[in-house]
Amino acid sequence: MKPFPIPVVGLLGPGSQPADEDFAYLPLPRDIEGFDTPCLPTSDEVVHLTAAHRAIAELLGAMQGYTGDAERYPVLSLDNLDADNRALINQLLGEGEVSAQVKPVTGGRLDIQESVFAGVWRVLAYDDTEQLVGDRVEVCPIPAALWREARAFASAELTAPDTQGVPLMNALPVIEELRDKLAHPPSDAHVINFSLLPMTPDDLDYVNAVLGAGNSGVFSRGYGKCRVLSTALRDVWRVQYFNGMNGILLDTVEITRMPEVALAAADDLADSFERLQEAYDWLKGETP
């Protein structure tokens, strides 16, 4: 009888097979952030801050019944508050996981920070000399200045650089797809996923050159990280997701007024109203 050509291995289970040196798990995000109730003072400590109390009550009144309209929404100016009253507002709202920055076409800068209450945003306006000229709270899916200023800055005309001498694989079809969507804006968001396309470094460099740099950006540090940047083309956004090691998980272009990932949902806004009301009741000493 000829020898059996395949050896019989009697070991099974973990550790019985040779390790694959090239195998690795995708790293998970290291920081996961959720809602944290702000650390609030007692009602006796802040009873004298009547201006802040009035502002919070006015904000809650405006939020009642708000359903998430992206253009008409509650806005509360804090310009007339003194330092102590403003400090109480700061303590109440806290700092959430999403921030944004806008460079308006008229000059200056907007720094935007979501509070710990989703959809409740603090908007600080600075002039060209870095002086604070506006301080307000906006309750909305995202402050409209982000997409309005991005639109005002951008162009609806796509200009593609000369491709002579550039070894491209899939960049040109992507550019034609962008050109078509700019000419015929889609009713729903249109996504081009670079992570699923065989894009070479030259392809990406060429597409980035066509997209250009915009003037608005949104940054999330929640479950993983996300960056949403406007481009020099109207309603065209670059959306990138990162893992805990800052490696790109997903790289896309979205043609839409504002990518959905940056927006607070209607359910979030309703929940924020309830949580903010609870926090205000605590400040008034009405929480059991």
WOMOQUI-V298517 format. One line per field, one symbol per residue. phi: phi as a letter, one per 30 degrees, with the letter a starting at -180 (. if undefined). A space follows every 50 residues. Layout:
phi = ???
//
This chain:
phi = .ddddcddcccbjeidcddcdcdaddddedcbcbdbdedcdddddbdddd ddddddddddddddidcjedccadbbdcdcdddddddddedddibdccba bbceddjiaccbbdddceiccccccbcdciddbabbcbcaeaededdddd ddddccccccddcdicdccbdddddddddddddbeddceccccddccdcd ededdddddddiccbbabbcbddibbbbbdcdcdicbcbbcbddciddcb bbcbcadaedddcddeddddddddddddddddddicde
//
